[in-house]
Amino acid sequence: MVTPNRTGSIARRPLIAWITISAVVLVLAGCPAIETVVDPEPEPPRRPSPELEPEEVVRITVEALAAGTAGDLDAELLFAFASPDKKAAFEDQYDYAEHFTRGPYRPLVGHAEAQYHPLDLDNRIARQDVTVTTETGQERRFGFLLVEAATDECDGCWLVEAVRAYLD
């Protein structure tokens, strides 16, 4: 019921209460017009796939290194995207992940920002440089070499063959 107040205007309190109650009912009923939808960021693929482009494999690898710390890298993910030749050079996935925590590769781990340079594609070999900025503001450039592998696990997958640290 709408009633006039002392100044002669219509009291809006019952109308506001009705709108508030209606909105709560619509939200509880799952009305998409009222509900706020937040798209979660998609998780990076955990395994190589022929559908992944070389740039995506570099990005997955670089983001895994950025998300980690020297004592806590996603060894399984990093090793999954390593080429058979690269895997053979290390004892296991933990040894492979640990090599990024030493020497010239250390700035990749836990870096603050990455800039991806244009990809160079030549048949079944891809090269992409990435410049990372560390938490202290230091910039370092790395070259990723990928090969399109034909393995039992994944035929036609792009895998990391080498990472080169440019020492300028």
Kinemage of the C-alpha trace (Angstrom):
@kinemage 1
@onewidth
@group {chain A} dominant
@subgroup {mainchain}
@vectorlist {calphas} color= white
{ca met a 1} P 0.000 0.000 0.000
{ca val a 2} L 1.327 3.425 -0.958
{ca thr a 3} L 0.613 6.161 1.550
{ca pro a 4} L 1.314 9.896 1.444
{ca asn a 5} L 3.748 11.228 4.044
{ca arg a 6} L 3.705 14.623 5.790
{ca thr a 7} L 4.922 16.489 2.730
{ca gly a 8} L 2.281 14.920 0.543
{ca ser a 9} L 4.719 12.718 -1.429
{ca ile a 10} L 4.232 9.006 -1.690
{ca ala a 11} L 6.140 6.811 0.739
{ca arg a 12} L 8.589 4.669 -1.170
{ca arg a 13} L 9.603 2.321 1.622
{ca pro a 14} L 7.072 -0.437 0.782
{ca leu a 15} L 8.059 -0.286 -2.899
{ca ile a 16} L 11.774 -0.636 -2.078
{ca ala a 17} L 11.020 -3.543 0.244
{ca trp a 18} L 8.993 -5.258 -2.507
{ca ile a 19} L 11.832 -4.799 -5.048
{ca thr a 20} L 14.413 -6.123 -2.572
{ca ile a 21} L 12.319 -9.188 -1.718
{ca ser a 22} L 11.634 -9.851 -5.407
{ca ala a 23} L 15.343 -9.662 -6.249
{ca val a 24} L 16.209 -12.103 -3.448
{ca val a 25} L 13.560 -14.546 -4.649
{ca leu a 26} L 14.825 -14.314 -8.245
{ca val a 27} L 18.431 -14.897 -7.184
{ca leu a 28} L 17.441 -17.862 -5.023
{ca ala a 29} L 15.408 -19.250 -7.912
{ca gly a 30} L 18.459 -18.986 -10.155
{ca cys a 31} L 17.301 -16.227 -12.452
{ca pro a 32} L 20.242 -15.530 -14.791
{ca ala a 33} L 19.109 -11.942 -15.338
{ca ile a 34} L 19.974 -11.052 -11.750
{ca glu a 35} L 22.786 -13.489 -11.045
{ca thr a 36} L 26.356 -12.257 -11.409
{ca val a 37} L 28.398 -14.629 -13.522
{ca val a 38} L 32.173 -14.656 -13.194
{ca asp a 39} L 33.995 -16.757 -15.747
{ca pro a 40} L 36.850 -18.525 -14.004
{ca glu a 41} L 40.203 -18.483 -15.790
{ca pro a 42} L 40.605 -21.758 -17.610
{ca glu a 43} L 43.191 -24.131 -16.250
{ca pro a 44} L 46.120 -24.718 -18.577
{ca pro a 45} L 46.116 -28.162 -20.164
{ca arg a 46} L 48.001 -30.664 -18.040
{ca arg a 47} L 49.077 -32.878 -20.930
{ca pro a 48} L 50.403 -32.314 -24.445
{ca ser a 49} L 47.830 -32.483 -27.201
{ca pro a 50} L 48.015 -32.263 -30.998
{ca glu a 51} L 45.473 -29.414 -30.738
{ca leu a 52} L 47.952 -27.185 -28.858
{ca glu a 53} L 49.895 -24.712 -30.992
{ca pro a 54} L 53.607 -24.135 -30.272
{ca glu a 55} L 52.857 -20.693 -28.746
{ca glu a 56} L 50.465 -22.342 -26.305
{ca val a 57} L 53.085 -24.880 -25.230
{ca val a 58} L 55.604 -22.080 -24.596
{ca arg a 59} L 52.975 -20.127 -22.638
{ca ile a 60} L 52.018 -23.185 -20.541
{ca thr a 61} L 55.687 -23.813 -19.730
{ca val a 62} L 56.474 -20.170 -18.927
{ca glu a 63} L 53.353 -19.782 -16.769
{ca ala a 64} L 54.198 -22.979 -14.852
{ca leu a 65} L 57.653 -21.567 -14.148
{ca ala a 66} L 56.177 -18.202 -13.093
{ca ala a 67} L 53.748 -19.889 -10.693
{ca gly a 68} L 56.463 -21.870 -8.949
{ca thr a 69} L 59.234 -21.227 -6.499
{ca ala a 70} L 62.687 -22.780 -6.315
{ca gly a 71} L 61.367 -25.481 -3.996
{ca asp a 72} L 57.910 -25.882 -5.521
{ca leu a 73} L 57.711 -26.252 -9.306
{ca asp a 74} L 55.091 -28.303 -11.133
{ca ala a 75} L 57.589 -30.981 -12.178
{ca glu a 76} L 54.918 -33.221 -13.690
{ca leu a 77} L 53.606 -30.495 -15.981
{ca leu a 78} L 57.049 -29.273 -17.055
{ca phe a 79} L 58.248 -32.819 -17.780
{ca ala a 80} L 55.063 -33.691 -19.697
{ca phe a 81} L 55.831 -30.897 -22.188
{ca ala a 82} L 59.514 -31.867 -22.586
{ca ser a 83} L 60.601 -33.679 -25.755
{ca pro a 84} L 61.794 -37.304 -25.545
{ca asp a 85} L 65.415 -36.165 -26.109
{ca lys a 86} L 65.101 -33.569 -23.347
{ca lys a 87} L 63.588 -36.118 -20.953
{ca ala a 88} L 66.442 -38.548 -21.674
{ca ala a 89} L 68.980 -35.945 -20.514
{ca phe a 90} L 67.554 -35.936 -16.972
{ca glu a 91} L 67.161 -38.567 -14.266
{ca asp a 92} L 63.451 -37.870 -13.702
{ca gln a 93} L 60.811 -35.124 -13.730
{ca tyr a 94} L 62.123 -33.600 -10.504
{ca asp a 95} L 65.668 -33.381 -11.844
{ca tyr a 96} L 64.305 -31.698 -14.987
{ca ala a 97} L 62.266 -29.155 -12.992
{ca glu a 98} L 65.163 -28.473 -10.645
{ca his a 99} L 67.494 -27.465 -13.485
{ca phe a 100} L 65.331 -24.348 -13.977
{ca thr a 101} L 66.199 -23.232 -10.441
{ca arg a 102} L 69.930 -23.016 -11.157
{ca gly a 103} L 72.268 -20.841 -13.171
{ca pro a 104} L 70.985 -18.792 -16.063
{ca tyr a 105} L 67.472 -20.319 -15.921
{ca arg a 106} L 66.755 -19.082 -12.374
{ca pro a 107} L 65.033 -15.828 -13.512
{ca leu a 108} L 62.278 -17.928 -15.143
{ca val a 109} L 61.141 -19.275 -11.770
{ca gly a 110} L 58.629 -17.007 -10.061
{ca his a 111} L 59.059 -14.184 -12.579
{ca ala a 112} L 56.598 -11.298 -12.416
{ca glu a 113} L 55.868 -10.742 -16.104
{ca ala a 114} L 56.532 -12.301 -19.509
{ca gln a 115} L 56.635 -10.791 -22.973
{ca tyr a 116} L 56.225 -13.255 -25.847
{ca his a 117} L 58.068 -12.428 -29.052
{ca pro a 118} L 56.887 -13.595 -32.503
{ca leu a 119} L 57.141 -17.294 -33.221
{ca asp a 120} L 59.423 -18.595 -35.980
{ca leu a 121} L 58.003 -21.781 -37.495
{ca asp a 122} L 60.001 -23.958 -39.883
{ca asn a 123} L 58.317 -27.253 -40.751
{ca arg a 124} L 58.357 -29.290 -37.511
{ca ile a 125} L 60.561 -26.899 -35.531
{ca ala a 126} L 59.376 -23.757 -33.723
{ca arg a 127} L 61.392 -21.043 -32.000
{ca gln a 128} L 60.029 -18.375 -29.704
{ca asp a 129} L 61.822 -15.876 -27.516
{ca val a 130} L 60.348 -14.770 -24.216
{ca thr a 131} L 61.538 -11.841 -22.118
{ca val a 132} L 60.736 -12.183 -18.436
{ca thr a 133} L 60.825 -9.507 -15.786
{ca thr a 134} L 61.830 -10.746 -12.349
{ca glu a 135} L 60.302 -9.570 -9.079
{ca thr a 136} L 63.289 -7.198 -8.723
{ca gly a 137} L 62.693 -5.666 -12.175
{ca gln a 138} L 65.537 -7.412 -13.993
{ca glu a 139} L 64.761 -8.379 -17.607
{ca arg a 140} L 66.101 -11.617 -19.069
{ca arg a 141} L 65.514 -13.141 -22.497
{ca phe a 142} L 65.101 -16.855 -23.184
{ca gly a 143} L 64.736 -18.804 -26.401
{ca phe a 144} L 62.399 -21.798 -26.525
{ca leu a 145} L 62.979 -24.432 -29.188
{ca leu a 146} L 60.086 -26.814 -29.796
{ca val a 147} L 59.750 -29.874 -31.976
{ca glu a 148} L 56.629 -31.498 -33.315
{ca ala a 149} L 57.025 -34.961 -31.869
{ca ala a 150} L 55.721 -38.302 -33.045
{ca thr a 151} L 55.715 -40.337 -29.836
{ca asp a 152} L 53.558 -43.170 -28.539
{ca glu a 153} L 52.038 -40.797 -25.976
{ca cys a 154} L 51.242 -37.988 -28.383
{ca asp a 155} L 51.594 -38.015 -32.136
{ca gly a 156} L 51.876 -34.493 -33.527
{ca cys a 157} L 52.396 -32.708 -30.207
{ca trp a 158} L 54.656 -29.710 -29.825
{ca leu a 159} L 57.230 -30.327 -27.088
{ca val a 160} L 60.088 -28.306 -25.579
{ca glu a 161} L 63.409 -29.470 -27.000
{ca ala a 162} L 65.610 -26.766 -25.476
{ca val a 163} L 65.572 -23.513 -23.541
{ca arg a 164} L 68.402 -21.090 -24.150
{ca ala a 165} L 69.249 -18.298 -21.742
{ca tyr a 166} L 70.626 -15.271 -23.586
{ca leu a 167} L 73.448 -13.819 -21.550
{ca asp a 168} L 73.672 -10.198 -22.697
